[in-house]
Amino acid sequence: MIMNVFSPLWFMWFGLDIVLVVVLSLLLRKKTADFKAKVMGIVAIANCAIWVVYKFLLSRDPSFDFVFVLELPFHLCNLNLMLLVVAIYTRRTGFLNFCFCFGIVGSLLAMMSPDPYFLGISLLNYNRVGYWIYHHILFVQSILIVSSGFYRPSYREVPKSIVILMVMYFCMYLVNMLMRRLTGLPVNYLYTFGMQGNTLIEMLYKLLPVYPIYLLPALVAVTPVLFGIVALGRIGKPCPDTIQS
């Protein structure tokens, strides 16, 4: 079977995600917060390692123009991978809420609008399938930190999550500017300089044709979605040792 957006394989993989979330939530729900943190922390670290292996294999693919400075872990899902480890072990509610909300939103966006290089492939294509593996694990684990009863999201943490994202975004703008000057390459983490070929991003730039603030309308639009995700995460009773704001 071939992987394309909204293909049977694409939907089957999301079906597997749902099964994993349900099964793992049932297994972890009655465990202590320390046990949950240990298990999810190991999975989060393992997913970081999967990302590293995936990038290494990508660098060995002669059909992919791999440039090291353009493949650093500075996109939203990559940053979420690393922050999730910190969030789980420190149990900081601001980080947990960010990873819950933007882990879901970011991984979904990545899997709904991937680079064409990662489309039209089979699961046996080990050079490229890593893209899908680590995004699906991130998607499952972002839900699991709440569905397992480890953390209960809060509406008042949503503005903090947005602030964290804005800090990341403008820091990446500065990183992009510096690396462009040093290397002469089109470094563009978090798409602070747009994204050619992406219809949504090009439309946003037409609305507000100023880098890097052209994406701010998208942040306004996604805010109700974040509150909706939190509302879903608050369904049901918390566990006795659930982390709450």
N, C-alpha and C positions, 0 to 999 in steps of 0.2 A: 504493500500500500504506500501511496505517495503523500507526503505532508504538504498540504496547502491550507491557507486560512479557510475555515468553514468546510473543509473536506471531511469525509467520514472518519479518517484517522485523527483529525484535529478534534472532532467531537468525542471520539472514543477516549482520547487522552484526558479530556476534561471530565468525562464520566469516571475514569480511574481516579482522578483527583478527588472527586466527591466521595467515592468509596473510601479512599485513604483517610480523608478528613473525618468521616463518620466512624470508621473502625478505630483510628488512633485516638479520637476524642473519647470514645467509650472506654478504651483501654487506660487512658491517662486521667480521666475525670475524677476518679476516686483516689488517685495517688497524691502524695504531698507536693507542695509547691517546689521543694528542693529536688524531688525526683523528677518532676516535669522540667525544671530548669536544666538538670543534668542531661536528660534525654534530648531536649530541644536544642541545647547548647552544642551537643555533639553533632546533631544533624546540621545545624547552622555552620559549624566549622567545616564539616564534610562538604557542604555545598560550596563553600569558598574554595575548597581544594578541587572540586569538580570544575569550577570556573577556571582555575589555573590550568588544569589539564586540558580543558576545552580550548583555551587560548593557545596553549602549546601546540596542540594538534592542528589548530587553524594556521599557526605559523609555518607548519610543515606542508601545508596544502599549496601546491604550485599554482592552482587556479585562483587563489585568493591573494590580493595585494596587501600583505601584512606589513604594517609599519608600526614599530613598537610604541612610539609616542602617541599614536592614534588609538591604541588598544589598551590604555591604562584603565583601571577600575573606577572611572569617574562619571559614569552615567547613573541614572537614578536607581536602576535595579542593582548595579554593582555596589553603589553606596549603601543601599538597603541591606545587601548581603552582609557587609561588614558591620553596619550599625546594629543589625539584629543580634549578632553575637554579644555586643556591648549591652544592648537592651536587656537581654535575657539574664546575663550575669550580674548586672548592676541593679536590675529591676526598677529602673527609672521610668516612671509612668509616661513622661513626655516622649521618651524614645520608643517605648512599647506602643503607644498610640500612633506615632508616626509610622512605625514598621507595620502595624496592623493595617492602617488606612492606605498608605502609599505603597506598601508591599503588594496589596491586592490590585490597586489601580495601576501601578507601574508594570507589574507582570502581565496584567490583562492587555494593556496597551501594546506592550512588546510582542505579545503573541497574536494580537489582532492586526498589527502593522509591522511585521518584521522586514528586514532587508531582503530583497529578492534572492540574494545569495542563499538564504536559508529555506527557500521554498522549492517545491518540486523534487524533494529528496526522500529517500527511504530511511527507515530507522537504522539500517545497516551502514549508513554513511557516517562513520565515526568522526570524521573531521568536522561535520556540521551539526550533528544531532545534539551535541553538548549544549548548544544554544537553547534548545527546547527543554532539555533535561533540567538545567539549572533554573530556568524560569518557572517550570512547573513545580519544582521543589519549593522555590520561593513563594509561589502562590499558595501551596498547601500549608506551608509553615506560617505564613502571615495570618491565615485563618485559624490555624491550630493554637496559636498563643492565646486566643480568646475562647475558641470552642472547647479547649481542654480544661478550661476553668483556671488557667494560670493568671490571666489578666482580664479585668472587666473594663472596657473602654468607657470614656467619659466625654460628654459633649464639651465640657470646658477645656479639654485637652486639644480639641480640633484647632483653635487659633494658634496654639503652641506648635502643632504639627505644621501648620502653614508657615509660621515664622522659621522653623527649622529648614523647610524646603527653600524659602526665600534666601536664607543665609547660604545654603548650599549653592543655590543658583548663581548668586552674585559672586561668591567665591570662585566658582567655576568660570565665570566670565573673566575674572582677573587672571586665573590660571590659563585660560585660552589665549588671552591677550599676550601674556608673558611668553608662552610656548610658541605662539605664532611668530613673535619677534625673534626668539632664540633659534628656531628651527626653520622658519619660512614655510611651514606646513599648515594646512587648513584645520588646525586643532579646534574641535567644536563640541566639547563635552556639555551635556544637558541642553544641547542645541541652542546655545545663546546667540549663535549667528545663523539661525534658521536651519532648514533641511530641504535641499532640493529634491523634488519628486514626491514629497509628502503633501498631499492635498490640504489636510487640516492646518499644518504649520504655514504653508504658503498663504492660505486664506487669512490666518491670524496676522501675518505680516502685512497683508493688504489693508487690514483694518487699522493697524497701528505700525506703520513702517519705520520703527526705530529699534535698533538692537541696543541692549538686550530686553527692553521692557515690552517687546511685542507679545510676549507670552502671558502678560499679566491678565488680560481678559479671560484666558483659559483657566487661570487660577480662580477667578471669580466664578466662572461657570462650574468648576469642579467642587466648589465649597459645599453646595447642597448635597452632592454625591457623598462627600466625606461624612456629613451629618447622617445621611441615610445608612451608610456602612456602620457607623457607631450605633445607630438605632437597632440594626439587625444584631449587632454584637451584644446588645444589652438584653436580648430576649432570654428568658429563663433565669433561674436563681443562681447566684454566684456560689462557689465552693467556700467552705469555712476559711480557708487560707488564701483565697483569691486576692491578688494585688489590685487595689482600687485607689483612685485619686482621692 
